[in-house]
Amino acid sequence: MSLQKIGWIGLGTMGIPMSQQLIKAGYPLTVFNRSKDKEASLKELGADTATTPAALFAETDVVIIMVTDDKAIREVFSGNDGLLSAGVNGKLIVNMSTVSPAISREIAGLCAKQGNQYLDAPVSGSVKQAETAQLVIMAGGDAAAFEQVKPILTKMGKMANHIGEVGAGNVAKLAINTLLSIHTQGLAEAVVLAKQNDIEPTVLMELLNNGALASPFMKIKGDAILNDNYQPAFSLKNIAKDLRLSKDIGLSTPLGEAALKTFSDAEQEFGNEDLIAVKKYLDR
């Protein structure tokens, strides 16, 4: 049986390694990205390219999207030569971006009117997990559509679960990223407090990495602090964006509110750096 033709839109920090996993698995892949230079590495691996989202939609069976935010999703679907302008039906769209549940519900309705299916399927994990196909994928939408696309999703992640109706995947991802922000700020505050009292970060991190609070996240972000490495695996501006989305769906708890304020305040100066750059903000 021939493999489904996959279209991929969005070749950012996560989109490139995720789409590469599908090429490695043998899927025919066509890509579209606004910055054409980012298509080069995929072309070298055998991917085709499309001139517009609409052209990509017409040529493929399943379209996967990995872009930044609600604004980008609206452009992909409703902009000039967007997916909805293709006028095709019988296709399956998987939006793996971290966006609002509201826009997923809106876009799912528009897709259904054209006879296409839509799943929201954001991921938990960063670049390293994308490069090793160890992402955790949470999907919202029709259960049968999820089962149809699950073999594709499991080429990119170690787990792909159906969570509920359209938007459920987005809600789960926002809950996870809210906790992520709290962990990140907590680690940064601990390092700052220790340093203020003459305990070096290297000493504190050795204790943390060998104690009850040890975790892969603690190790990775601790190493980033120790090496003064704030290259973005997941940018501070994106966690601030996600916290605002969490606020939109009801986040009002003390730690969540505190994280939202901290990351929003830090965003202007450190937004393009990794989220652990919140430590640099707290140093001020």
C-alpha positions in Angstrom: 0.0 0.0 0.0 1.4 3.4 -1.0 2.0 5.9 1.8 -0.1 9.0 2.0 1.3 12.2 0.5 2.0 14.6 3.2 2.2 18.4 3.0 4.1 20.4 5.6 3.7 24.1 6.3 6.1 25.8 8.7 9.8 25.1 8.9 10.9 26.8 12.1 12.9 25.5 15.0 10.6 22.6 15.4 9.2 22.2 11.9 12.4 21.2 10.3 13.4 18.3 12.6 9.8 17.1 12.8 9.3 17.0 9.0 12.7 15.3 8.6 11.3 12.4 10.6 8.6 11.8 8.0 11.1 11.8 5.2 13.2 9.3 7.1 10.1 7.1 7.4 9.6 7.2 3.7 6.6 9.4 3.3 6.4 11.5 0.2 6.6 15.1 1.5 5.9 18.5 0.0 6.8 21.6 2.0 5.9 25.2 2.1 7.5 28.0 4.1 7.4 31.7 3.7 11.2 32.0 4.0 12.3 29.9 1.0 15.8 29.4 2.3 14.5 27.1 5.0 13.2 24.7 2.4 16.7 23.9 1.2 17.6 21.3 3.8 14.3 19.4 3.2 14.8 19.5 -0.6 18.2 17.9 -0.1 16.5 15.0 1.7 14.1 14.5 -1.2 11.1 16.8 -0.3 9.2 18.6 -3.0 8.2 22.3 -2.5 5.0 24.1 -3.2 4.6 27.7 -4.2 1.5 28.3 -2.0 -0.5 26.6 0.8 -3.3 26.1 -1.7 -1.0 24.4 -4.2 0.3 22.2 -1.5 -3.2 21.3 -0.3 -4.3 20.2 -3.8 -1.2 17.9 -4.2 -1.3 16.1 -0.9 -3.6 13.9 1.3 -2.6 15.1 4.8 -1.4 18.6 5.6 0.5 19.2 8.8 1.0 22.8 10.1 3.7 23.9 12.6 3.7 27.7 12.9 3.9 30.3 15.7 0.5 31.6 16.6 -3.1 32.3 15.9 -2.2 35.1 13.4 0.0 32.7 11.4 -2.7 30.1 11.4 -5.3 32.5 10.1 -2.9 33.5 7.3 -2.2 29.9 6.4 -5.9 29.1 6.0 -7.5 32.4 4.9 -4.7 34.5 3.4 -4.1 34.9 -0.3 -3.6 31.4 -1.7 -4.4 30.0 1.7 -5.6 26.4 2.2 -9.3 27.3 2.1 -8.8 28.9 -1.3 -7.9 25.6 -2.9 -11.5 24.4 -3.0 -10.6 20.8 -2.5 -12.3 18.2 -0.2 -11.6 14.8 1.4 -8.4 16.0 3.0 -7.1 15.8 6.6 -5.4 18.8 8.2 -3.3 18.4 11.4 -2.4 21.6 13.2 0.5 20.9 15.5 1.1 24.5 16.4 0.5 25.8 19.9 -2.5 28.1 19.4 -5.8 28.9 21.1 -8.6 26.4 21.3 -10.9 29.1 19.9 -9.1 29.3 16.6 -9.0 25.6 16.2 -12.7 25.4 16.6 -13.2 28.2 14.1 -10.9 26.7 11.5 -12.3 23.2 12.1 -15.8 24.6 11.2 -14.5 26.2 8.0 -12.7 23.0 7.0 -15.8 20.9 7.6 -17.9 23.2 5.3 -15.5 22.2 2.5 -15.6 18.5 3.3 -12.2 18.4 5.1 -11.3 17.2 8.6 -9.2 19.2 11.1 -7.3 18.0 14.2 -5.4 20.1 16.7 -2.3 18.1 17.7 0.3 20.2 19.6 3.4 18.7 21.0 5.2 18.6 24.3 9.0 18.6 23.9 11.6 20.8 22.4 14.2 20.6 19.6 16.1 17.6 21.1 12.9 15.6 21.3 11.9 16.6 17.8 15.3 15.5 16.5 15.0 12.1 18.1 11.2 11.5 17.5 10.5 11.6 21.3 7.8 14.2 21.3 4.5 13.7 23.2 1.5 14.6 20.9 -2.0 15.4 22.2 -4.8 15.6 19.7 -8.3 17.0 19.6 -10.9 16.3 17.0 -12.7 13.3 15.4 -11.4 10.0 16.9 -11.6 8.2 13.6 -9.6 10.9 11.9 -7.0 10.7 14.7 -6.7 6.9 14.1 -6.2 7.5 10.4 -3.3 9.9 11.0 -1.8 8.2 14.2 0.8 6.2 12.2 2.2 9.5 10.9 2.2 11.2 14.3 4.1 8.3 15.9 6.9 8.8 13.4 7.5 12.1 15.2 6.7 11.2 18.8 7.0 8.5 21.4 3.3 9.0 22.3 0.3 10.3 20.4 -3.0 10.4 22.3 -6.5 11.4 21.4 -7.6 13.8 24.1 -11.1 14.9 23.1 -13.0 17.2 20.8 -11.5 19.9 18.6 -9.5 22.3 20.9 -8.8 19.7 23.6 -5.2 19.2 22.4 -4.7 23.0 22.6 -6.1 23.1 26.1 -3.8 20.2 27.3 -0.8 21.9 25.7 -1.5 25.2 27.4 -1.9 23.5 30.8 1.5 21.8 30.2 3.2 25.0 29.2 1.8 26.8 32.2 3.5 24.3 34.4 6.6 24.6 32.3 6.7 28.3 33.0 6.3 27.8 36.7 9.1 25.2 36.8 11.4 27.6 34.7 10.8 30.6 36.9 11.2 28.5 40.1 14.6 27.2 38.9 15.7 30.7 37.9 14.6 32.1 41.3 16.5 29.4 43.2 19.7 30.1 41.3 19.4 33.9 41.9 18.6 33.4 45.6 21.6 31.1 46.1 23.9 33.4 44.3 22.8 36.4 46.4 23.9 34.4 49.4 27.3 33.3 48.0 26.4 29.8 46.7 27.5 29.4 43.1 25.1 28.1 40.5 27.5 25.1 39.9 27.1 24.1 43.5 23.4 24.5 43.6 22.9 22.6 40.3 24.9 19.6 41.6 22.6 19.4 44.6 19.4 19.8 42.5 20.5 17.2 39.9 21.2 14.6 42.6 18.2 15.3 44.8 14.4 14.6 44.8 13.8 17.5 42.3 16.2 16.1 39.7 14.7 15.9 36.2 15.8 16.1 32.5 14.4 19.6 32.3 16.3 20.7 35.5 19.5 19.3 34.0 19.1 20.9 30.5 18.1 24.4 31.8 20.6 24.3 34.6 23.4 23.5 32.1 22.2 26.4 30.0 22.6 28.8 33.0 26.0 27.4 33.9 27.2 27.8 30.3 25.6 31.1 29.7 23.8 29.6 26.8 20.5 31.2 26.0 20.1 30.1 22.4 16.4 29.4 22.0 15.2 25.8 22.1 11.9 27.4 23.1 11.9 31.1 23.2 10.8 33.3 26.1 8.4 35.2 23.8 6.7 32.0 23.0 6.1 31.0 26.6 4.8 34.5 27.2 2.4 34.0 24.3 1.3 30.7 25.6 0.6 32.1 29.1 -1.6 34.8 27.5 -3.5 32.0 25.7 -3.8 30.2 29.1 -5.2 33.5 30.6 -7.7 33.6 27.8 -9.1 30.2 28.7 -9.3 30.9 32.4 -5.8 31.0 34.0 -6.3 32.9 37.3 -4.3 30.9 39.9 -1.5 32.5 41.9 1.5 30.8 40.4 0.1 31.1 36.9 -0.6 34.8 37.3 2.9 35.4 38.7 4.5 33.5 35.8 2.4 35.5 33.2 3.6 38.8 34.7 7.2 37.7 35.0 7.6 36.4 31.5 5.6 39.3 30.0 7.8 41.8 31.7 10.9 39.9 30.6 9.7 39.5 27.0 10.7 42.9 25.7 14.4 42.5 26.5 14.9 38.7 26.4 12.0 37.5 24.2 14.2 36.1 21.4 16.3 34.1 23.9 15.5 30.7 25.5 12.8 30.8 28.2 15.4 30.2 30.9 16.7 33.7 30.1 14.1 34.7 32.6 17.0 34.2 35.0 18.8 37.1 33.4 15.7 39.2 33.9 15.5 38.2 37.6 19.2 39.1 38.0 18.2 42.7 37.5 
